Amino acid sequence: QVRVVESGGGLVQTGGSLRLSCAASGSILTFNTMGWYRQAPGKQRDLVAAITRGGVTDYADSVKGRFTIARGNAKNTVYLQMDSLKPEDTAVYYCNINIGNNREYWGQGTQVTVSS
């Protein structure tokens, strides 16, 4: 059993910052990748940023230079630092953990709203 919990969403003005946290627990020895996805109303869920066990990162073009993903000191934790937020960043943000063998798990999502 794997549990994924996100926190840190909220309401912020354009240009502001938020930091999302994700912690995965349960039957996890290690992970292949952990990442953040987002889904706006009426749109598909898209990758925002991901990090591999080895520390390699990947970002959506729309957030490069503004968002930073990093692993936490605690096992199976990641953070997403979001700066210079724009109204188009408004979405529900989901944490994902891939532990191999086609097994991946999702959190319940956290709402991020950027007001103009």
C-alpha positions as CSV (number, residue, x, y, z in Angstrom):
1,Q,0.0,0.0,0.0
2,V,1.4,3.4,-1.1
3,R,0.1,6.7,0.1
4,V,0.9,10.0,-1.6
5,V,0.1,13.3,0.1
6,E,0.5,16.8,-1.3
7,S,0.3,20.1,0.5
8,G,1.1,23.7,0.0
9,G,-1.5,24.9,-2.6
10,G,-3.5,28.1,-2.2
11,L,-4.4,31.5,-3.6
12,V,-1.6,33.9,-4.7
13,Q,-1.4,37.0,-6.8
14,T,0.3,37.2,-10.1
15,G,4.1,37.3,-9.6
16,G,3.9,35.5,-6.2
17,S,5.3,32.2,-5.0
18,L,4.1,29.0,-3.6
19,R,5.9,25.8,-2.5
20,L,4.3,22.5,-2.9
21,S,5.3,19.4,-0.9
22,C,4.8,15.8,-1.6
23,A,5.5,12.8,0.6
24,A,5.0,9.2,-0.4
25,S,4.9,6.4,2.2
26,G,4.2,2.7,2.4
27,S,5.7,-0.2,0.5
28,I,8.3,1.8,-1.3
29,L,12.0,0.8,-1.4
30,T,12.9,3.6,-3.8
31,F,11.5,5.4,-6.7
32,N,12.3,5.8,-10.4
33,T,10.8,9.2,-10.7
34,M,8.7,11.6,-8.7
35,G,6.9,14.5,-10.4
36,W,4.2,17.1,-10.4
37,Y,1.4,17.2,-12.9
38,R,-1.4,19.8,-13.2
39,Q,-4.9,19.8,-14.6
40,A,-6.9,22.9,-15.3
41,P,-10.7,22.7,-15.8
42,G,-11.6,21.1,-19.2
43,K,-7.9,20.3,-19.9
44,Q,-5.8,17.2,-19.7
45,R,-3.4,16.4,-17.0
46,D,0.1,17.5,-18.0
47,L,3.6,17.1,-16.6
48,V,4.9,20.2,-14.9
49,A,8.2,18.9,-13.5
50,A,9.8,15.6,-12.6
51,I,13.0,14.3,-10.9
52,T,14.7,10.9,-11.2
53,R,16.2,9.0,-8.4
54,G,19.6,10.1,-9.7
55,G,18.5,13.8,-9.6
56,V,17.9,14.4,-13.2
57,T,15.1,17.0,-13.7
58,D,12.7,17.7,-16.5
59,Y,10.4,20.7,-16.8
60,A,7.5,21.7,-19.1
61,D,8.6,24.6,-21.3
62,S,5.9,26.8,-19.8
63,V,7.5,26.7,-16.3
64,K,11.2,26.6,-17.1
65,G,13.1,29.3,-15.2
66,R,10.2,29.8,-12.8
67,F,9.6,26.4,-11.1
68,T,12.2,24.2,-9.4
69,I,11.7,20.6,-8.4
70,A,13.9,19.2,-5.6
71,R,14.1,16.1,-3.5
72,G,13.6,16.5,0.2
73,N,15.9,15.2,2.9
74,A,13.3,12.7,4.0
75,K,12.9,9.6,1.9
76,N,10.5,9.8,-1.0
77,T,9.7,13.5,-0.7
78,V,9.8,16.2,-3.3
79,Y,9.1,19.9,-3.4
80,L,8.0,22.2,-6.2
81,Q,9.1,25.8,-5.7
82,M,6.9,28.0,-7.9
83,D,8.0,31.6,-8.5
84,S,6.7,34.3,-10.8
85,L,3.3,32.7,-10.9
86,K,0.9,33.5,-13.7
87,P,-2.9,33.1,-13.9
88,E,-2.3,30.4,-16.5
89,D,-0.6,28.3,-13.7
90,T,-4.0,28.0,-12.0
91,A,-4.8,24.3,-11.8
92,V,-5.0,21.3,-9.5
93,Y,-1.5,20.0,-9.0
94,Y,-1.0,16.3,-8.5
95,C,2.1,14.5,-7.2
96,N,3.1,11.2,-8.9
97,I,5.6,8.6,-7.9
98,N,6.8,5.8,-10.2
99,I,8.4,2.9,-8.4
100,G,9.0,0.7,-11.4
101,N,7.3,-2.4,-12.8
102,N,4.6,-0.2,-14.2
103,R,3.5,0.8,-10.7
104,E,2.7,4.5,-10.1
105,Y,0.7,6.3,-7.6
106,W,-1.0,9.6,-7.4
107,G,-1.9,12.1,-4.6
108,Q,-5.3,13.6,-4.2
109,G,-4.3,16.9,-5.7
110,T,-3.9,20.4,-4.3
111,Q,-5.4,23.5,-5.8
112,V,-3.3,26.4,-6.9
113,T,-5.0,29.6,-7.9
114,V,-3.2,32.6,-9.3
115,S,-5.3,35.8,-9.4
116,S,-4.6,38.5,-11.9
